[in-house]
Amino acid sequence: MKFKTTSSAKGFTLIEILVAIAILAMLAAGGWQAKAWLDNKQLVTVATTQVGQLELAMNAYRADNGDVLPHGKGDAVSAAVLYSALYCDEDSDGEPDKDSTGVTRMPYCEQLIIIDNTKSKEREEGIPCIKVKISGKAAGGKRLKGKRYAIIDPWNQPYRYRLGCEALDENNKTGMGINPDFDIFSLGPDGKGDGLTKDAENADNISNIRAW
């Protein structure tokens, strides 16, 4: 007697395979989005901490300069102003200047470090300062041109500085800030800021990191 055997195993159809691939692709995309969100949240935390450190340093600068703050409008030039004030480097050569007695001045923010590029391993050991192309007019009509040092946020963009709405600069002029004294802020993850002003130079939005 002969018995005919049949296999009960059934293969996957092309449609089932395509559906499985589509589901795996969606899960992978969701995983990457979640990772990007967590990474960005961590960078926001870093920026918030750095802004706090820069704010303390600017208050120390003010105490040493007769309660007078440097002038800044929150534009690209203000990044150079912020660096020069806190690192005591007016000529932007990467070294603190000397005072009238020939003694090298001490930076107001010990966490500031000069690096060649933002990919340096030193980036994790402090707040990086690198040379970036900056052009425009600083206080007193002085024109800045070429590369100047600036303090870089976690998204590799210069921190901005703006004199506060009630503070006075060396010319007894008030600023355009949100805070009474000064604003130190980042343009955020997109590096553009949020607002209606040209190039978002003076934009303020809750998504941007600021000192309050």
C-alpha positions as CSV (number, residue, x, y, z in Angstrom):
1,M,0.0,0.0,0.0
2,K,1.3,3.4,-1.0
3,F,0.7,6.5,1.0
4,K,0.8,10.0,-0.5
5,T,2.4,12.6,1.7
6,T,1.6,16.2,1.5
7,S,3.5,19.2,3.1
8,S,1.5,21.4,5.4
9,A,4.1,24.2,5.2
10,K,2.9,27.2,3.4
11,G,5.3,29.9,1.9
12,F,4.9,33.7,2.3
13,T,3.2,35.5,-0.5
14,L,4.9,38.6,-2.1
15,I,2.3,40.9,-0.5
16,E,2.9,39.5,2.9
17,I,6.7,40.0,2.5
18,L,6.2,43.6,1.3
19,V,3.9,44.3,4.3
20,A,6.5,43.0,6.7
21,I,9.2,45.1,5.1
22,A,7.0,48.2,5.3
23,I,6.3,47.6,9.0
24,L,10.0,47.1,9.8
25,A,10.8,50.3,7.9
26,M,8.2,52.3,9.9
27,L,9.6,50.9,13.2
28,A,13.1,51.8,12.1
29,A,12.1,55.4,11.1
30,G,10.3,55.8,14.5
31,G,13.4,54.6,16.3
32,W,15.6,57.1,14.5
33,Q,13.1,60.0,15.2
34,A,13.1,59.0,18.9
35,K,16.9,59.0,19.0
36,A,17.1,62.4,17.3
37,W,14.6,63.8,19.8
38,L,16.5,62.5,22.7
39,D,19.8,63.7,21.3
40,N,18.4,67.2,20.7
41,K,16.9,67.3,24.2
42,Q,20.3,66.6,25.6
43,L,21.9,69.4,23.6
44,V,19.2,71.8,24.9
45,T,20.2,70.8,28.4
46,V,23.8,71.5,27.6
47,A,22.9,74.9,26.0
48,T,20.9,75.8,29.1
49,T,23.8,75.0,31.4
50,Q,26.2,77.0,29.2
51,V,24.0,80.0,29.0
52,G,23.9,80.0,32.8
53,Q,27.7,79.9,33.0
54,L,28.0,82.8,30.5
55,E,25.4,84.8,32.4
56,L,27.4,84.5,35.6
57,A,30.6,85.5,33.8
58,M,28.9,88.6,32.3
59,N,27.8,89.7,35.7
60,A,31.4,89.4,36.9
61,Y,32.5,91.5,34.0
62,R,29.9,94.1,34.9
63,A,31.1,94.2,38.5
64,D,34.6,94.9,37.3
65,N,33.6,97.6,34.8
66,G,31.6,100.0,36.9
67,D,28.3,98.3,36.2
68,V,28.7,99.1,32.5
69,L,27.9,96.3,30.0
70,P,29.2,96.1,26.5
71,H,26.8,97.0,23.7
72,G,25.3,94.2,21.6
73,K,22.3,94.0,19.4
74,G,21.8,90.3,19.2
75,D,23.3,90.2,15.7
76,A,26.3,88.3,14.3
77,V,28.7,91.0,15.6
78,S,27.4,90.5,19.1
79,A,28.9,87.1,19.1
80,A,32.4,88.7,18.8
81,V,31.4,91.2,21.5
82,L,30.4,88.4,23.9
83,Y,33.6,86.5,23.3
84,S,35.9,89.6,23.6
85,A,34.3,90.6,26.9
86,L,34.3,87.2,28.6
87,Y,37.7,86.0,27.3
88,C,39.4,89.4,27.6
89,D,40.6,89.2,24.0
90,E,39.8,92.4,22.2
91,D,42.2,91.7,19.3
92,S,40.7,88.2,18.8
93,D,44.1,86.5,18.7
94,G,43.0,83.6,20.9
95,E,44.9,84.9,23.9
96,P,43.7,87.1,26.8
97,D,45.1,90.6,26.6
98,K,47.4,92.3,29.1
99,D,46.3,95.1,31.4
100,S,48.1,98.5,31.7
101,T,50.7,97.0,34.0
102,G,51.6,94.2,31.6
103,V,49.8,91.4,33.6
104,T,47.7,89.0,31.5
105,R,44.0,89.3,32.3
106,M,42.0,86.3,33.4
107,P,39.0,85.3,31.4
108,Y,35.7,85.8,33.2
109,C,34.5,82.4,32.2
110,E,36.9,79.6,33.0
111,Q,35.0,77.1,30.9
112,L,35.8,78.9,27.7
113,I,38.4,77.1,25.6
114,I,40.0,78.0,22.2
115,I,39.9,75.2,19.7
116,D,40.6,74.9,16.0
117,N,37.3,73.3,15.1
118,T,34.1,72.0,16.8
119,K,35.1,68.4,16.0
120,S,37.9,68.5,18.6
121,K,37.8,66.2,21.5
122,E,38.3,69.2,23.8
123,R,34.7,70.3,22.9
124,E,33.4,68.1,25.7
125,E,35.7,69.6,28.3
126,G,34.4,73.2,28.1
127,I,32.5,75.8,26.1
128,P,34.4,76.0,22.7
129,C,35.5,79.3,21.1
130,I,36.4,79.1,17.4
131,K,37.0,81.6,14.6
132,V,34.0,82.3,12.5
133,K,33.4,84.8,9.7
134,I,31.8,87.9,11.2
135,S,31.1,91.2,9.5
136,G,29.2,94.3,10.6
137,K,29.5,97.3,12.8
138,A,30.2,97.1,16.5
139,A,29.6,99.8,19.1
140,G,31.1,103.1,18.3
141,G,30.8,102.5,14.6
142,K,33.9,100.2,14.5
143,R,33.6,97.8,11.7
144,L,34.5,94.1,12.2
145,K,35.5,92.2,9.1
146,G,36.9,88.8,8.5
147,K,37.2,86.0,11.1
148,R,36.8,86.7,14.7
149,Y,36.5,84.3,17.7
150,A,33.0,83.5,19.0
151,I,31.6,81.2,21.7
152,I,29.8,78.2,20.0
153,D,26.6,76.6,21.2
154,P,26.0,72.8,21.0
155,W,24.7,73.2,17.4
156,N,28.0,74.8,16.3
157,Q,26.5,78.3,16.0
158,P,27.7,81.4,17.9
159,Y,25.9,82.5,21.0
160,R,24.3,85.9,20.6
161,Y,24.5,88.8,23.1
162,R,22.1,91.8,23.5
163,L,22.1,94.7,25.9
164,G,19.0,94.7,28.1
165,C,16.0,97.0,27.7
166,E,16.9,99.0,30.9
167,A,20.7,98.6,31.0
168,L,23.0,101.4,29.8
169,D,26.1,101.0,27.7
170,E,29.2,103.2,27.7
171,N,27.3,105.8,25.7
172,N,24.4,105.8,28.1
173,K,22.2,104.1,25.5
174,T,19.7,101.3,26.4
175,G,19.6,98.1,24.5
176,M,16.7,96.2,22.8
177,G,16.8,93.1,25.1
178,I,14.0,91.2,26.7
179,N,15.7,91.1,30.1
180,P,16.4,94.3,32.1
181,D,20.2,93.7,32.0
182,F,21.2,91.6,29.1
183,D,20.3,88.6,27.0
184,I,22.6,85.7,26.1
185,F,20.9,83.2,23.8
186,S,21.3,80.6,21.1
187,L,19.4,80.6,17.8
188,G,18.3,77.0,18.7
189,P,18.7,73.7,16.9
190,D,17.9,75.1,13.4
191,G,20.4,78.0,13.8
192,K,17.9,80.4,12.4
193,G,15.8,81.6,15.4
194,D,12.1,82.3,15.2
195,G,10.5,85.6,14.4
196,L,9.6,88.1,11.8
197,T,12.7,90.3,11.8
198,K,15.2,90.1,9.0
199,D,17.5,87.0,9.3
200,A,15.9,86.5,12.8
201,E,18.7,88.7,14.2
202,N,16.5,89.9,17.1
203,A,14.1,87.0,17.2
204,D,13.0,85.6,20.6
205,N,11.1,82.4,20.9
206,I,10.6,79.9,23.7
207,S,12.5,77.3,21.5
208,N,15.6,79.5,21.7
209,I,17.9,79.3,24.8
210,R,18.2,82.6,26.7
211,A,19.4,83.8,30.1
212,W,16.5,85.1,32.2
